[in-house]
Amino acid sequence: WNRVLIRMSKLTIRKMDMSDVLFVHEQEMEIFEKSLGKKTLYDEILYNKLAHYYIAIKDEQRVGYVGLWITEPNAEIMNFLVVKQARREKIGTFLMEHVIKLCEKEQVETLTLEVKNTNTQAIRFYESFGFKHEATRKKYYLTGEDALLMVKKIGG
């Protein structure tokens, strides 16, 4: 009989700052094979009042991020990721719950995002939060793949 000890790690979310840009850029390149770009990320943090970017931290390591624009009465998730080695640890759930609470607080009516039509794992994840497929954007990605526009009604 093997005894396994499970250590519960503290997971926190904080606003993204300038020190996070390189991490976000590198993870976007690894996961999406493209990035918003370092300059755009800096500009989003410094100048864009619509932008809300957050970093998930576990064991003092960055493990995920989400960026959204709140354009009252709507909001759009620009990018959402969890680092590959930290998946299946509820980090994505924690980030999405944070986004939904923020949208409720800001009285957002609808929250939207785009996802590759072939990314069934992400689609199921978003559906578990009440996102519904509303439209398809043909050949949206550089790869020629379609994007599903998914919408969640928040209220307002």
OpenMM code with the backbone's topology and positions (N, CA, C; nanometers):
from openmm import Vec3, app, unit

residues = "TRP ASN ARG VAL LEU ILE ARG MET SER LYS LEU THR ILE ARG LYS MET ASP MET SER ASP VAL LEU PHE VAL HIS GLU GLN GLU MET GLU ILE PHE GLU LYS SER LEU GLY LYS LYS THR LEU TYR ASP GLU ILE LEU TYR ASN LYS LEU ALA HIS TYR TYR ILE ALA ILE LYS ASP GLU GLN ARG VAL GLY TYR VAL GLY LEU TRP ILE THR GLU PRO ASN ALA GLU ILE MET ASN PHE LEU VAL VAL LYS GLN ALA ARG ARG GLU LYS ILE GLY THR PHE LEU MET GLU HIS VAL ILE LYS LEU CYS GLU LYS GLU GLN VAL GLU THR LEU THR LEU GLU VAL LYS ASN THR ASN THR GLN ALA ILE ARG PHE TYR GLU SER PHE GLY PHE LYS HIS GLU ALA THR ARG LYS LYS TYR TYR LEU THR GLY GLU ASP ALA LEU LEU MET VAL LYS LYS ILE GLY GLY".split()
positions = [
    Vec3(0.0858, -0.1180, 0.0000),
    Vec3(0.0000, 0.0000, 0.0000),
    Vec3(0.0891, 0.1226, 0.0000),
    Vec3(0.0699, 0.2042, -0.0997),
    Vec3(0.1489, 0.3264, -0.1115),
    Vec3(0.0686, 0.4432, -0.0588),
    Vec3(0.1283, 0.5182, 0.0257),
    Vec3(0.0607, 0.6357, 0.0804),
    Vec3(0.1012, 0.7572, -0.0028),
    Vec3(0.0020, 0.8239, -0.0564),
    Vec3(0.0284, 0.9418, -0.1395),
    Vec3(-0.0163, 1.0653, -0.0635),
    Vec3(0.0726, 1.1577, -0.0488),
    Vec3(0.0396, 1.2841, 0.0161),
    Vec3(0.0080, 1.3873, -0.0907),
    Vec3(-0.1047, 1.4512, -0.0770),
    Vec3(-0.1443, 1.5554, -0.1711),
    Vec3(-0.1338, 1.6888, -0.0998),
    Vec3(-0.0527, 1.7742, -0.1548),
    Vec3(-0.0350, 1.9075, -0.0965),
    Vec3(-0.1254, 2.0042, -0.1725),
    Vec3(-0.2100, 2.0709, -0.1005),
    Vec3(-0.2971, 2.1699, -0.1630),
    Vec3(-0.2170, 2.2977, -0.1829),
    Vec3(-0.2129, 2.3423, -0.3053),
    Vec3(-0.1373, 2.4625, -0.3364),
    Vec3(-0.2298, 2.5824, -0.3386),
    Vec3(-0.1763, 2.6945, -0.3017),
    Vec3(-0.2531, 2.8174, -0.3039),
    Vec3(-0.2530, 2.8721, -0.4460),
    Vec3(-0.3699, 2.9018, -0.4947),
    Vec3(-0.3862, 2.9582, -0.6281),
    Vec3(-0.4423, 3.0981, -0.6127),
    Vec3(-0.3764, 3.1953, -0.6726),
    Vec3(-0.4231, 3.3332, -0.6642),
    Vec3(-0.4303, 3.3931, -0.8039),
    Vec3(-0.5107, 3.4962, -0.8150),
    Vec3(-0.5216, 3.5723, -0.9388),
    Vec3(-0.4919, 3.7170, -0.9048),
    Vec3(-0.4089, 3.7779, -0.9883),
    Vec3(-0.3791, 3.9195, -0.9700),
    Vec3(-0.3809, 3.9883, -1.1057),
    Vec3(-0.3911, 4.1208, -1.1011),
    Vec3(-0.3857, 4.1976, -1.2253),
    Vec3(-0.2495, 4.1768, -1.2903),
    Vec3(-0.2505, 4.1653, -1.4212),
    Vec3(-0.1257, 4.1520, -1.4960),
    Vec3(-0.0505, 4.2838, -1.4894),
    Vec3(0.0824, 4.2755, -1.4763),
    Vec3(0.1640, 4.3970, -1.4788),
    Vec3(0.2776, 4.3797, -1.5793),
    Vec3(0.3614, 4.4784, -1.5886),
    Vec3(0.4674, 4.4800, -1.6889),
    Vec3(0.5601, 4.3588, -1.6765),
    Vec3(0.5786, 4.3098, -1.5551),
    Vec3(0.6697, 4.1962, -1.5342),
    Vec3(0.6146, 4.0670, -1.5940),
    Vec3(0.4874, 4.0650, -1.6304),
    Vec3(0.4236, 3.9438, -1.6830),
    Vec3(0.4269, 3.9344, -1.8354),
    Vec3(0.4625, 4.0417, -1.9024),
    Vec3(0.4502, 4.0472, -2.0479),
    Vec3(0.5321, 3.9379, -2.1169),
    Vec3(0.6547, 3.9177, -2.0759),
    Vec3(0.7379, 3.8167, -2.1404),
    Vec3(0.6791, 3.6766, -2.1229),
    Vec3(0.6328, 3.6455, -2.0029),
    Vec3(0.5677, 3.5168, -1.9777),
    Vec3(0.4477, 3.4981, -2.0707),
    Vec3(0.3608, 3.5980, -2.0769),
    Vec3(0.2400, 3.5886, -2.1597),
    Vec3(0.2781, 3.5709, -2.3066),
    Vec3(0.3718, 3.6514, -2.3532),
    Vec3(0.4150, 3.6431, -2.4929),
    Vec3(0.4689, 3.5025, -2.5242),
    Vec3(0.5560, 3.4503, -2.4387),
    Vec3(0.6144, 3.3176, -2.4620),
    Vec3(0.5079, 3.2074, -2.4608),
    Vec3(0.4128, 3.2165, -2.3676),
    Vec3(0.3078, 3.1149, -2.3598),
    Vec3(0.2130, 3.1229, -2.4800),
    Vec3(0.1808, 3.2443, -2.5234),
    Vec3(0.0964, 3.2580, -2.6426),
    Vec3(0.1649, 3.1956, -2.7642),
    Vec3(0.2948, 3.2194, -2.7787),
    Vec3(0.3687, 3.1628, -2.8918),
    Vec3(0.3716, 3.0093, -2.8837),
    Vec3(0.3913, 2.9568, -2.7635),
    Vec3(0.3972, 2.8115, -2.7474),
    Vec3(0.2610, 2.7467, -2.7716),
    Vec3(0.1561, 2.8061, -2.7169),
    Vec3(0.0236, 2.7439, -2.7217),
    Vec3(-0.0527, 2.7794, -2.8491),
    Vec3(-0.0510, 2.9074, -2.8885),
    Vec3(-0.1298, 2.9523, -3.0039),
    Vec3(-0.0468, 2.9665, -3.1307),
    Vec3(0.0858, 2.9600, -3.1181),
    Vec3(0.1791, 2.9818, -3.2288),
    Vec3(0.1711, 3.1231, -3.2851),
    Vec3(0.1128, 3.2119, -3.2075),
    Vec3(0.1108, 3.3551, -3.2379),
    Vec3(0.0836, 3.4277, -3.1076),
    Vec3(0.1091, 3.5569, -3.1072),
    Vec3(0.0911, 3.6345, -2.9853),
    Vec3(0.0316, 3.7695, -3.0197),
    Vec3(-0.0320, 3.8287, -2.9205),
    Vec3(-0.0746, 3.9674, -2.9373),
    Vec3(0.0475, 4.0552, -2.9612),
    Vec3(0.1626, 4.0112, -2.9130),
    Vec3(0.2878, 4.0861, -2.9286),
    Vec3(0.3209, 4.1606, -2.8007),
    Vec3(0.4496, 4.1707, -2.7726),
    Vec3(0.4931, 4.2356, -2.6491),
    Vec3(0.4486, 4.3810, -2.6437),
    Vec3(0.4647, 4.4542, -2.7541),
    Vec3(0.4251, 4.5957, -2.7540),
    Vec3(0.2758, 4.6103, -2.7281),
    Vec3(0.1953, 4.5276, -2.7939),
    Vec3(0.0501, 4.5339, -2.7722),
    Vec3(0.0159, 4.5033, -2.6271),
    Vec3(0.0809, 4.4026, -2.5704),
    Vec3(0.0544, 4.3687, -2.4303),
    Vec3(0.0920, 4.4838, -2.3373),
    Vec3(0.2081, 4.5455, -2.3609),
    Vec3(0.2465, 4.6629, -2.2809),
    Vec3(0.1412, 4.7731, -2.2955),
    Vec3(0.1019, 4.8011, -2.4197),
    Vec3(0.0033, 4.9065, -2.4454),
    Vec3(-0.1302, 4.8767, -2.3787),
    Vec3(-0.1712, 4.7495, -2.3820),
    Vec3(-0.2977, 4.7113, -2.3178),
    Vec3(-0.2931, 4.7440, -2.1685),
    Vec3(-0.1808, 4.7102, -2.1039),
    Vec3(-0.1669, 4.7341, -1.9602),
    Vec3(-0.1611, 4.8838, -1.9295),
    Vec3(-0.0839, 4.9565, -2.0079),
    Vec3(-0.0585, 5.0981, -1.9784),
    Vec3(-0.1709, 5.1921, -2.0199),
    Vec3(-0.2309, 5.1679, -2.1360),
    Vec3(-0.3172, 5.2706, -2.1963),
    Vec3(-0.4620, 5.2313, -2.2205),
    Vec3(-0.4923, 5.1035, -2.2317),
    Vec3(-0.6270, 5.0639, -2.2712),
    Vec3(-0.7168, 5.0484, -2.1490),
    Vec3(-0.8050, 5.1436, -2.1304),
    Vec3(-0.8957, 5.1422, -2.0144),
    Vec3(-1.0012, 5.0317, -2.0248),
    Vec3(-1.0221, 4.9769, -2.1459),
    Vec3(-1.1184, 4.8685, -2.1642),
    Vec3(-1.0592, 4.7325, -2.1278),
    Vec3(-0.9261, 4.7250, -2.1255),
    Vec3(-0.8557, 4.5976, -2.1080),
    Vec3(-0.8442, 4.5589, -1.9614),
    Vec3(-0.8674, 4.4319, -1.9358),
    Vec3(-0.8554, 4.3730, -1.8030),
    Vec3(-0.7785, 4.2419, -1.8198),
    Vec3(-0.6543, 4.2394, -1.7736),
    Vec3(-0.5685, 4.1222, -1.7886),
    Vec3(-0.5299, 4.0701, -1.6504),
    Vec3(-0.5365, 3.9380, -1.6355),
    Vec3(-0.5104, 3.8750, -1.5061),
    Vec3(-0.4184, 3.7544, -1.5219),
    Vec3(-0.3357, 3.7344, -1.4207),
    Vec3(-0.2407, 3.6235, -1.4162),
    Vec3(-0.2802, 3.5303, -1.3014),
    Vec3(-0.2770, 3.4000, -1.3279),
    Vec3(-0.2978, 3.2996, -1.2234),
    Vec3(-0.1607, 3.2566, -1.1719),
    Vec3(-0.1470, 3.2541, -1.0397),
    Vec3(-0.0215, 3.2190, -0.9744),
    Vec3(-0.0450, 3.0976, -0.8846),
    Vec3(0.0415, 2.9973, -0.8989),
    Vec3(0.0353, 2.8789, -0.8130),
    Vec3(0.1781, 2.8473, -0.7700),
    Vec3(0.1974, 2.8299, -0.6424),
    Vec3(0.3318, 2.8022, -0.5891),
    Vec3(0.4333, 2.9049, -0.6394),
    Vec3(0.3911, 3.0294, -0.6407),
    Vec3(0.4747, 3.1429, -0.6818),
    Vec3(0.5188, 3.1372, -0.8278),
    Vec3(0.4488, 3.0574, -0.9076),
    Vec3(0.4765, 3.0470, -1.0510),
    Vec3(0.3544, 3.0922, -1.1298),
    Vec3(0.3777, 3.1602, -1.2404),
    Vec3(0.2680, 3.1962, -1.3303),
    Vec3(0.2218, 3.0696, -1.4011),
    Vec3(0.0913, 3.0444, -1.3962),
    Vec3(0.0391, 2.9209, -1.4555),
    Vec3(-0.0738, 2.9451, -1.5555),
    Vec3(-0.1161, 3.0694, -1.5711),
    Vec3(-0.2217, 3.0976, -1.6671),
    Vec3(-0.2501, 3.2451, -1.6734),
    Vec3(-0.3284, 3.2802, -1.7743),
    Vec3(-0.3692, 3.4200, -1.7852),
    Vec3(-0.4961, 3.4308, -1.8669),
    Vec3(-0.5657, 3.5404, -1.8446),
    Vec3(-0.6836, 3.5735, -1.9232),
    Vec3(-0.6814, 3.7237, -1.9491),
    Vec3(-0.7200, 3.7599, -2.0695),
    Vec3(-0.7325, 3.9006, -2.1042),
    Vec3(-0.8696, 3.9251, -2.1638),
    Vec3(-0.9355, 4.0287, -2.1173),
    Vec3(-1.0657, 4.0620, -2.1741),
    Vec3(-1.0811, 4.2119, -2.1866),
    Vec3(-1.1696, 4.2487, -2.2762),
    Vec3(-1.2101, 4.3885, -2.2919),
    Vec3(-1.3536, 4.3988, -2.2442),
    Vec3(-1.3785, 4.4978, -2.1602),
    Vec3(-1.5156, 4.5266, -2.1198),
    Vec3(-1.5576, 4.6534, -2.1934),
    Vec3(-1.6476, 4.6344, -2.2889),
    Vec3(-1.6992, 4.7441, -2.3720),
    Vec3(-1.8491, 4.7517, -2.3443),
    Vec3(-1.8821, 4.8093, -2.2300),
    Vec3(-2.0202, 4.8083, -2.1814),
    Vec3(-2.1196, 4.8277, -2.2953),
    Vec3(-2.2236, 4.7442, -2.3014),
    Vec3(-2.2649, 4.6475, -2.1996),
    Vec3(-2.2088, 4.5067, -2.2228),
    Vec3(-2.1080, 4.4933, -2.3100),
    Vec3(-2.0560, 4.3609, -2.3438),
    Vec3(-1.9102, 4.3472, -2.3025),
    Vec3(-1.8616, 4.2236, -2.3078),
    Vec3(-1.7202, 4.1966, -2.2815),
    Vec3(-1.6768, 4.0855, -2.3757),
    Vec3(-1.5468, 4.0873, -2.4088),
    Vec3(-1.4919, 3.9841, -2.4964),
    Vec3(-1.3612, 3.9333, -2.4379),
    Vec3(-1.3503, 3.8014, -2.4277),
    Vec3(-1.2250, 3.7406, -2.3855),
    Vec3(-1.1317, 3.7411, -2.5064),
    Vec3(-1.0189, 3.8090, -2.4916),
    Vec3(-0.9230, 3.8209, -2.6012),
    Vec3(-0.8333, 3.6967, -2.6082),
    Vec3(-0.7831, 3.6539, -2.4943),
    Vec3(-0.6988, 3.5345, -2.4855),
    Vec3(-0.7162, 3.4710, -2.3491),
    Vec3(-0.7009, 3.3404, -2.3468),
    Vec3(-0.7216, 3.2621, -2.2253),
    Vec3(-0.6299, 3.1414, -2.2363),
    Vec3(-0.5424, 3.1231, -2.1380),
    Vec3(-0.4553, 3.0060, -2.1444),
    Vec3(-0.4134, 2.9597, -2.0066),
    Vec3(-0.3827, 2.8313, -2.0011),
    Vec3(-0.3206, 2.7678, -1.8845),
    Vec3(-0.1974, 2.6966, -1.9383),
    Vec3(-0.0837, 2.7135, -1.8710),
    Vec3(0.0388, 2.6498, -1.9182),
    Vec3(0.0186, 2.4981, -1.9240),
    Vec3(0.0833, 2.4354, -2.0207),
    Vec3(0.0605, 2.2927, -2.0465),
    Vec3(0.0838, 2.2057, -1.9238),
    Vec3(0.1894, 2.2332, -1.8474),
    Vec3(0.2222, 2.1470, -1.7336),
    Vec3(0.1280, 2.1664, -1.6141),
    Vec3(0.0378, 2.2642, -1.6206),
    Vec3(-0.0533, 2.2892, -1.5079),
    Vec3(-0.2000, 2.2646, -1.5447),
    Vec3(-0.2234, 2.2006, -1.6572),
    Vec3(-0.3625, 2.1743, -1.6976),
    Vec3(-0.4238, 2.0663, -1.6108),
    Vec3(-0.5548, 2.0648, -1.6075),
    Vec3(-0.6337, 1.9688, -1.5277),
    Vec3(-0.6155, 1.9902, -1.3782),
    Vec3(-0.5829, 2.1131, -1.3398),
    Vec3(-0.5692, 2.1468, -1.1974),
    Vec3(-0.6704, 2.2542, -1.1566),
    Vec3(-0.7722, 2.2736, -1.2373),
    Vec3(-0.8810, 2.3699, -1.2103),
    Vec3(-0.8371, 2.5162, -1.2216),
    Vec3(-0.7212, 2.5415, -1.2797),
    Vec3(-0.6737, 2.6790, -1.2947),
    Vec3(-0.7617, 2.7542, -1.3937),
    Vec3(-0.7965, 2.6902, -1.5049),
    Vec3(-0.8861, 2.7518, -1.6021),
    Vec3(-1.0213, 2.7842, -1.5417),
    Vec3(-1.0711, 2.6933, -1.4598),
    Vec3(-1.1990, 2.7159, -1.3908),
    Vec3(-1.1888, 2.8379, -1.3000),
    Vec3(-1.0804, 2.8454, -1.2253),
    Vec3(-1.0578, 2.9575, -1.1344),
    Vec3(-1.0537, 3.0897, -1.2119),
    Vec3(-0.9814, 3.0914, -1.3246),
    Vec3(-0.9731, 3.2127, -1.4076),
    Vec3(-1.1101, 3.2506, -1.4648),
    Vec3(-1.1824, 3.1517, -1.5171),
    Vec3(-1.3125, 3.1815, -1.5778),
    Vec3(-1.4110, 3.2308, -1.4718),
    Vec3(-1.4100, 3.1712, -1.3539),
    Vec3(-1.4980, 3.2194, -1.2463),
    Vec3(-1.4648, 3.3641, -1.2113),
    Vec3(-1.3362, 3.3976, -1.2115),
    Vec3(-1.2943, 3.5354, -1.1848),
    Vec3(-1.3506, 3.6308, -1.2912),
    Vec3(-1.3397, 3.5918, -1.4166),
    Vec3(-1.3898, 3.6745, -1.5273),
    Vec3(-1.5410, 3.6942, -1.5157),
    Vec3(-1.6126, 3.5879, -1.4880),
    Vec3(-1.7592, 3.5970, -1.4789),
    Vec3(-1.7999, 3.6869, -1.3626),
    Vec3(-1.7325, 3.6744, -1.2483),
    Vec3(-1.7632, 3.7626, -1.1339),
    Vec3(-1.7354, 3.9081, -1.1687),
    Vec3(-1.6242, 3.9329, -1.2372),
    Vec3(-1.5923, 4.0694, -1.2799),
    Vec3(-1.7004, 4.1224, -1.3730),
    Vec3(-1.7437, 4.0405, -1.4670),
    Vec3(-1.8489, 4.0826, -1.5604),
    Vec3(-1.9806, 4.1107, -1.4881),
    Vec3(-2.0130, 4.0287, -1.3904),
    Vec3(-2.1346, 4.0530, -1.3113),
    Vec3(-2.1240, 4.1862, -1.2379),
    Vec3(-2.0074, 4.2113, -1.1772),
    Vec3(-1.9840, 4.3353, -1.1034),
    Vec3(-1.9951, 4.4575, -1.1956),
    Vec3(-1.9462, 4.4431, -1.3176),
    Vec3(-1.9481, 4.5534, -1.4150),
    Vec3(-2.0792, 4.5588, -1.4940),
    Vec3(-2.1752, 4.4746, -1.4578),
    Vec3(-2.3071, 4.4690, -1.5202),
    Vec3(-2.3000, 4.4430, -1.6711),
    Vec3(-2.2103, 4.3530, -1.7080),
    Vec3(-2.1975, 4.3103, -1.8469),
    Vec3(-2.3185, 4.2242, -1.8831),
    Vec3(-2.3715, 4.2448, -2.0041),
    Vec3(-2.4864, 4.1655, -2.0488),
    Vec3(-2.4437, 4.0362, -2.1169),
    Vec3(-2.3442, 4.0442, -2.2060),
    Vec3(-2.2975, 3.9245, -2.2755),
    Vec3(-2.1452, 3.9210, -2.2774),
    Vec3(-2.0923, 3.8001, -2.2636),
    Vec3(-1.9484, 3.7748, -2.2685),
    Vec3(-1.9239, 3.6856, -2.3896),
    Vec3(-1.8306, 3.7252, -2.4756),
    Vec3(-1.8035, 3.6489, -2.5971),
    Vec3(-1.6570, 3.6056, -2.6021),
    Vec3(-1.6319, 3.5064, -2.6869),
    Vec3(-1.4956, 3.4624, -2.7151),
    Vec3(-1.4970, 3.3867, -2.8473),
    Vec3(-1.3789, 3.3712, -2.9056),
    Vec3(-1.3633, 3.2865, -3.0233),
    Vec3(-1.2740, 3.1692, -2.9863),
    Vec3(-1.3030, 3.0541, -3.0450),
    Vec3(-1.2239, 2.9342, -3.0211),
    Vec3(-1.2175, 2.8552, -3.1520),
    Vec3(-1.1019, 2.7913, -3.1749),
    Vec3(-1.0888, 2.7084, -3.2960),
    Vec3(-1.1944, 2.5991, -3.2943),
    Vec3(-1.2583, 2.5793, -3.4083),
    Vec3(-1.3632, 2.4775, -3.4175),
    Vec3(-1.3103, 2.3369, -3.3912),
    Vec3(-1.1793, 2.3172, -3.4011),
    Vec3(-1.1196, 2.1851, -3.3770),
    Vec3(-1.0769, 2.1652, -3.2316),
    Vec3(-1.0852, 2.2698, -3.1487),
    Vec3(-1.0397, 2.2616, -3.0096),
    Vec3(-1.1553, 2.2137, -2.9212),
    Vec3(-1.1857, 2.0853, -2.9328),
    Vec3(-1.3037, 2.0316, -2.8641),
    Vec3(-1.2914, 2.0387, -2.7122),
    Vec3(-1.1709, 2.0253, -2.6603),
    Vec3(-1.1519, 2.0337, -2.5147),
    Vec3(-1.1894, 2.1730, -2.4648),
    Vec3(-1.1431, 2.2772, -2.5329),
    Vec3(-1.1757, 2.4147, -2.4936),
    Vec3(-1.3250, 2.4422, -2.5124),
    Vec3(-1.3817, 2.3927, -2.6216),
    Vec3(-1.5254, 2.4145, -2.6472),
    Vec3(-1.6079, 2.3552, -2.5334),
    Vec3(-1.5756, 2.2322, -2.4927),
    Vec3(-1.6481, 2.1688, -2.3810),
    Vec3(-1.6308, 2.2486, -2.2522),
    Vec3(-1.5082, 2.2982, -2.2296),
    Vec3(-1.4817, 2.3793, -2.1111),
    Vec3(-1.5713, 2.5027, -2.1117),
    Vec3(-1.5757, 2.5759, -2.2233),
    Vec3(-1.6575, 2.6975, -2.2309),
    Vec3(-1.8059, 2.6644, -2.2177),
    Vec3(-1.8499, 2.5556, -2.2788),
    Vec3(-1.9905, 2.5156, -2.2665),
    Vec3(-2.0264, 2.4859, -2.1215),
    Vec3(-1.9314, 2.4341, -2.0437),
    Vec3(-1.9590, 2.4028, -1.9033),
    Vec3(-1.9884, 2.5291, -1.8224),
    Vec3(-1.9497, 2.6448, -1.8751),
    Vec3(-1.9790, 2.7727, -1.8106),
    Vec3(-2.0997, 2.8420, -1.8728),
    Vec3(-2.1681, 2.7743, -1.9626),
    Vec3(-2.2893, 2.8312, -2.0214),
    Vec3(-2.2680, 2.9055, -2.1520),
    Vec3(-2.1481, 2.8971, -2.2094),
    Vec3(-2.1258, 2.9576, -2.3410),
    Vec3(-2.1970, 2.8743, -2.4464),
    Vec3(-2.2563, 2.9421, -2.5446),
    Vec3(-2.3260, 2.8753, -2.6536),
    Vec3(-2.2651, 2.9197, -2.7862),
    Vec3(-2.2570, 2.8269, -2.8822),
    Vec3(-2.2069, 2.8569, -3.0161),
    Vec3(-2.3119, 2.9414, -3.0886),
    Vec3(-2.2750, 3.0659, -3.1215),
    Vec3(-2.3699, 3.1585, -3.1844),
    Vec3(-2.3436, 3.1775, -3.3336),
    Vec3(-2.2169, 3.1676, -3.3745),
    Vec3(-2.1831, 3.1902, -3.5158),
    Vec3(-2.0490, 3.1253, -3.5451),
    Vec3(-2.0198, 3.1099, -3.6731),
    Vec3(-1.8909, 3.0567, -3.7170),
    Vec3(-1.8231, 3.1604, -3.8047),
    Vec3(-1.6976, 3.1854, -3.7765),
    Vec3(-1.6179, 3.2765, -3.8585),
    Vec3(-1.5273, 3.1894, -3.9450),
    Vec3(-1.5601, 3.1804, -4.0719),
    Vec3(-1.4891, 3.0924, -4.1655),
    Vec3(-1.3452, 3.1377, -4.1848),
    Vec3(-1.2545, 3.0388, -4.1843),
    Vec3(-1.1113, 3.0623, -4.2104),
    Vec3(-1.0550, 3.1790, -4.1285),
    Vec3(-1.0951, 3.1874, -4.0042),
    Vec3(-1.0583, 3.2979, -3.9149),
    Vec3(-0.9105, 3.2935, -3.8770),
    Vec3(-0.8570, 3.1731, -3.8589),
    Vec3(-0.7189, 3.1583, -3.8142),
    Vec3(-0.6242, 3.1444, -3.9329),
    Vec3(-0.4969, 3.1760, -3.9110),
    Vec3(-0.3954, 3.1674, -4.0159),
    Vec3(-0.3860, 3.0276, -4.0755),
    Vec3(-0.4214, 2.9285, -3.9967),
    Vec3(-0.4177, 2.7888, -4.0423),
    Vec3(-0.5332, 2.7569, -4.1372),
    Vec3(-0.6273, 2.8504, -4.1522),
    Vec3(-0.7450, 2.8263, -4.2343),
    Vec3(-0.8608, 2.7681, -4.1565),
    Vec3(-0.8384, 2.7415, -4.0281),
    Vec3(-0.9455, 2.6851, -3.9457),
    Vec3(-1.0501, 2.7913, -3.9140),
    Vec3(-1.1712, 2.7420, -3.8915),
    Vec3(-1.2817, 2.8307, -3.8546),
    Vec3(-1.2759, 2.8618, -3.7054),
    Vec3(-1.3348, 2.9753, -3.6696),
    Vec3(-1.3522, 3.0113, -3.5288),
    Vec3(-1.4998, 3.0014, -3.4952),
    Vec3(-1.5264, 2.9457, -3.3798),
    Vec3(-1.6623, 2.9480, -3.3277),
    Vec3(-1.6746, 3.0705, -3.2394),
    Vec3(-1.7753, 3.1515, -3.2643),
    Vec3(-1.8072, 3.2628, -3.1751),
    Vec3(-1.8996, 3.2055, -3.0694),
    Vec3(-1.8533, 3.2120, -2.9436),
    Vec3(-1.9319, 3.1598, -2.8327),
    Vec3(-1.9745, 3.2756, -2.7433),
    Vec3(-2.0981, 3.2676, -2.6963),
    Vec3(-2.1574, 3.3771, -2.6195),
    Vec3(-2.2164, 3.3226, -2.4906),
    Vec3(-2.1938, 3.3960, -2.3832),
    Vec3(-2.2562, 3.3657, -2.2545),
    Vec3(-2.3370, 3.4861, -2.2114),
    Vec3(-2.4620, 3.4642, -2.1795),
    Vec3(-2.5467, 3.5710, -2.1249),
    Vec3(-2.5131, 3.5840, -1.9776),
    Vec3(-2.4761, 3.7061, -1.9372),
    Vec3(-2.4419, 3.7318, -1.7972),
    Vec3(-2.5614, 3.7928, -1.7256),
    Vec3(-2.6240, 3.8874, -1.7897),
    Vec3(-2.7362, 3.9573, -1.7268),
    Vec3(-2.7304, 4.1028, -1.7599),
    Vec3(-2.6722, 4.1829, -1.6676),
    Vec3(-2.6609, 4.3263, -1.6940),
    Vec3(-2.7288, 4.4045, -1.5866),
] * unit.nanometer
topology = app.Topology()
chain = topology.addChain("A")
for resn in residues:
    res = topology.addResidue(resn, chain)
    for name in ("N", "CA", "C"):
        topology.addAtom(name, app.Element.getBySymbol(name[0]), res)
